């Protein structure tokens, strides 16, 4: 996807090096993903080379659940790469998109809260992420695009940074994970009550995480009473 003069190459697990300048090669690596990913007994995804990265929703599960208001893979102009992008969803495995309406649930230019699991809007704009310096050329759409490619075996020098961003959001000490746990504790409701902070729940889902009973019990021990 990336089209610059640096001709940088990145190694994919179980594969020869392919240039990120080649869109066809990049798409092929996603379709033919060679990394086997399983879940442990806690429902966390296991990446043997990055054991600290423990989302519990795969990219497919995030999409199928209803996310990003259906807009994630919409046509965009990237101020980082200075290029236009469209139809980027075509690099995803077909089974990830099974049953989804691409124009309204995957690549819509109009955000629809009704598409989302919790029927709320959340998250900042692409322009905001770009201006904050969080978008890099190899993944102009952002973190979830990185996650799709990482899940299917791509490995690059940006992985540590992106996993660090996930940890700060949805990891054991993550801001939004613990924000949700605290709100649930103080509400007296069940850990999975969708009416308790639906915006935070939707945000966490976009980062590949859904609060579990076990995580809630563990996190609740750290919540200080008001």
C-alpha positions in Angstrom: 0.0 0.0 0.0 2.7 2.4 0.9 4.1 4.2 -2.1 7.2 6.2 -1.3 10.8 6.2 -2.4 12.3 4.4 0.6 11.6 0.9 -0.7 11.4 -0.4 2.8 10.8 -4.0 3.3 9.4 -5.8 6.3 9.5 -9.5 7.1 6.3 -11.4 7.5 6.2 -14.5 9.7 6.7 -17.7 7.6 7.2 -15.7 4.5 9.8 -14.1 2.4 10.2 -10.3 2.6 7.7 -8.3 0.6 7.9 -4.6 -0.2 5.2 -2.5 1.3 5.4 -0.5 -1.9 3.6 -3.3 -3.6 -0.1 -3.2 -2.9 -0.7 -6.5 -4.6 1.9 -8.2 -2.4 0.5 -6.5 0.8 -3.0 -7.7 0.0 -1.8 -11.2 -0.8 -0.1 -11.4 2.6 -3.4 -10.5 4.3 -5.4 -13.1 2.4 -2.8 -15.8 2.8 -2.1 -15.0 6.4 0.2 -17.7 7.7 0.2 -17.0 11.4 -2.0 -19.3 13.5 -3.7 -17.4 16.2 -5.7 -19.1 19.0 -7.3 -18.1 22.3 -6.3 -19.2 25.7 -8.6 -20.4 28.5 -9.3 -16.7 29.4 -10.5 -16.0 25.8 -7.4 -13.9 25.1 -5.7 -14.1 21.7 -2.2 -15.6 21.9 0.6 -14.1 19.9 3.7 -16.1 20.8 6.1 -13.4 19.7 4.2 -10.7 21.6 2.8 -12.3 24.7 2.0 -8.9 26.3 -0.6 -8.2 23.5 -3.8 -9.9 24.7 -6.9 -8.6 22.9 -9.9 -10.9 23.2 -11.6 -10.0 20.0 -10.1 -10.8 16.6 -10.4 -8.3 13.7 -13.2 -10.5 12.3 -15.1 -10.4 15.6 -14.7 -6.6 15.8 -16.2 -6.1 12.3 -18.9 -8.7 12.7 -20.0 -7.2 16.1 -20.7 -3.9 14.5 -18.0 -1.2 14.7 -16.8 2.2 13.6 -20.3 3.2 12.5 -19.6 1.2 9.4 -17.0 3.7 8.2 -13.6 2.3 8.9 -12.6 1.3 5.3 -14.3 4.3 3.7 -12.5 6.2 0.9 -10.0 8.6 2.5 -7.3 11.1 1.6 -4.3 10.6 3.8 -2.4 13.7 4.8 0.4 11.4 6.0 1.0 9.7 2.6 -0.5 12.4 0.4 -2.6 9.8 -1.4 -6.2 8.8 -1.8 -7.4 5.3 -0.8 -10.5 3.3 -1.5 -11.6 -0.3 -1.5 -9.0 -1.1 1.1 -11.4 -3.6 2.6 -10.7 -5.9 -0.3 -7.5 -7.1 1.3 -9.4 -8.7 4.1 -10.3 -12.4 4.1 -13.8 -13.0 2.7 -15.0 -14.8 5.9 -14.3 -11.6 7.9 -16.9 -9.8 5.8 -19.5 -12.6 5.5 -23.0 -11.3 6.0 -21.9 -7.7 6.2 -23.2 -5.0 3.9 -20.0 -3.3 2.6 -21.5 0.1 1.7 -23.2 0.5 5.1 -21.2 -1.6 7.5 -17.6 -1.5 6.3 -16.9 1.3 3.8 -19.5 3.9 4.4 -18.7 7.6 4.2 -21.6 8.2 6.6 -21.3 7.1 10.2 -24.3 5.1 11.4 -24.7 4.7 15.1 -27.2 1.9 14.4 -24.4 -0.2 13.0 -22.5 -0.2 16.2 -23.0 -2.9 18.9 -23.9 -0.3 21.6 -25.7 2.1 19.2 -23.5 5.0 20.1 -20.8 7.0 18.3 -17.3 7.2 19.7 -13.8 7.9 18.7 -12.0 10.8 17.0 -11.6 11.7 13.4 -8.8 10.5 11.1 -7.7 14.1 10.9 -7.3 14.2 14.6 -5.3 11.0 14.7 -3.1 12.3 11.9 -2.5 15.6 13.6 -1.6 13.8 16.8 1.2 11.9 15.1 -0.4 8.5 15.7 -0.8 7.5 12.0 2.2 6.2 10.0 2.6 5.7 6.3 2.3 1.9 6.3 -1.2 1.9 7.8 -2.8 5.2 6.8 -6.2 4.1 8.2 -4.8 3.7 11.7 -4.6 1.2 14.5 -7.3 -1.3 13.4 -5.7 -1.5 10.0 -2.4 -2.3 11.7 -4.2 -4.9 13.8 -5.8 -6.7 10.8 -2.3 -7.0 9.2 -0.6 -8.0 12.4 -3.2 -10.7 13.1 -2.5 -12.2 9.7 1.3 -12.3 10.2 2.8 -9.1 9.1 5.6 -7.8 11.4 7.1 -4.4 11.3 9.1 -2.0 13.4 5.9 -0.2 14.3 4.4 -3.2 16.2 5.8 -2.3 19.6 4.4 1.2 19.4 0.9 0.0 18.3 0.8 -2.7 21.0 1.8 0.0 23.5 -1.1 2.1 22.4 -3.4 -0.9 22.9 -2.0 -1.5 26.4 -2.7 2.1 27.4 -6.3 1.8 26.3 -7.4 -1.8 26.9 -4.6 -3.6 28.7 -4.6 -4.5 32.4 -3.7 -1.0 33.4 -5.4 0.6 30.4 -7.3 3.8 30.8 -10.5 2.9 29.2 -10.7 -0.7 30.5 -10.3 0.6 34.1 -12.6 3.5 33.5 -15.3 1.0 32.5 -14.6 -1.3 35.5 -14.9 1.6 37.9 -18.2 2.8 36.4 -19.6 -0.7 36.7 -18.5 -1.1 40.3 -20.1 2.2 41.3 -23.3 1.4 39.4 -23.9 -1.8 41.2 -24.8 -3.4 37.9 -23.4 -6.5 36.2 -20.1 -6.3 34.4 -21.8 -6.9 31.0 -24.7 -4.4 31.4 -24.7 -2.6 28.1 -26.3 0.5 29.6 -23.2 1.2 31.7 -20.9 3.4 29.6 -21.8 2.2 26.2 -19.4 4.7 24.6 -16.5 3.3 26.5 -17.6 -0.3 25.7 -17.7 0.6 22.0 -14.3 2.3 22.2 -12.8 -0.8 23.8 -14.4 -3.0 21.1 -12.7 -0.9 18.4 -9.4 -1.8 20.2 -10.2 -5.5 20.2 -11.4 -5.9 23.7 -14.6 -6.7 25.6 -14.8 -6.7 29.3 -15.0 -10.2 30.8 -16.2 -11.4 34.2 -12.7 -12.5 35.2 -11.1 -9.2 34.2 -13.9 -7.3 35.9 -13.4 -9.1 39.2 -9.7 -8.6 39.1 -9.9 -4.9 38.2 -12.7 -4.2 40.7 -10.2 -4.9 43.5 -8.3 -1.7 42.5 -11.3 0.6 42.4 -11.3 3.1 45.2 -14.7 4.0 46.7 -15.7 7.6 46.2 
